[in-house]
Amino acid sequence: MHSLGSSTGFFVLYQADIILWDYHLRDIYCKLTLHRNNVEALAFSPSDTYLVSLGGQDDGRLLSTAIRSKSHSKTSPKVVESG
């Protein structure tokens, strides 16, 4: 499967969706609601097996999601900015 990811969300107290697209079918593969307010970054593993997502300032969590099973790992502690 060739994947493409996008995210939405920027309003306070809303959940931010991550939408995974099946590029060949040009259709939504799944929608994940994992973060609050927004998603700062998305990254796929080289084999398209995992998706890593970083929540915004209000969320601050880094999550790893197995794409086929659509299940995410335990949440990481909040990411703390230095300086």
C-alpha positions in Angstrom: 0.0 0.0 0.0 1.3 3.4 -0.8 0.2 5.8 1.9 -0.4 9.5 2.1 -1.2 11.3 5.3 -2.9 14.6 6.1 -4.2 16.2 9.3 -6.8 18.7 10.4 -7.6 20.5 13.5 -6.7 23.9 15.0 -9.5 24.9 17.2 -9.1 24.8 21.0 -10.6 21.8 22.7 -11.1 19.9 19.4 -9.6 16.6 18.4 -7.2 16.7 15.4 -7.8 14.0 12.8 -5.1 12.2 10.8 -6.4 10.9 7.5 -4.5 8.1 5.8 -5.1 7.9 2.1 -4.7 4.9 -0.2 -2.8 6.6 -3.0 -3.6 4.0 -5.7 -7.3 3.9 -4.9 -7.5 7.6 -4.3 -9.7 6.9 -1.3 -9.5 7.2 2.5 -7.9 4.2 4.1 -8.6 5.3 7.7 -9.2 8.3 10.0 -7.3 8.4 13.3 -8.2 10.8 16.1 -5.2 10.7 18.4 -4.2 14.3 19.3 -5.8 17.4 20.7 -6.1 20.6 18.7 -3.5 20.0 16.0 -0.8 17.7 14.6 2.6 19.3 14.1 4.3 16.5 12.2 3.7 13.1 10.5 6.4 10.6 9.3 6.1 7.2 7.7 8.5 4.3 8.3 10.5 3.4 5.2 8.3 0.3 4.7 5.0 2.1 5.3 4.4 -0.1 8.3 4.2 2.7 10.9 3.1 6.3 11.1 4.6 8.6 13.8 2.7 11.7 14.7 3.5 14.6 16.9 0.8 16.5 18.7 0.8 20.3 19.0 1.7 22.5 21.9 -1.5 21.6 23.9 -1.0 17.9 23.3 2.8 17.4 23.1 2.5 13.6 22.6 4.6 11.5 20.1 2.6 8.4 18.9 3.6 5.5 16.8 0.7 3.8 14.9 0.7 0.5 13.1 -0.9 1.3 9.8 -2.4 -2.1 9.0 -4.0 -2.7 12.4 -4.8 1.0 12.9 -3.6 0.8 16.5 -1.2 3.1 18.2 1.4 2.5 20.9 1.1 3.8 24.4 1.4 7.5 24.4 4.8 9.0 25.1 5.3 11.5 27.9 4.8 15.0 26.8 7.6 16.3 24.7 9.4 19.1 26.5 11.0 21.9 24.7 14.5 22.9 25.8 15.5 26.6 26.2 
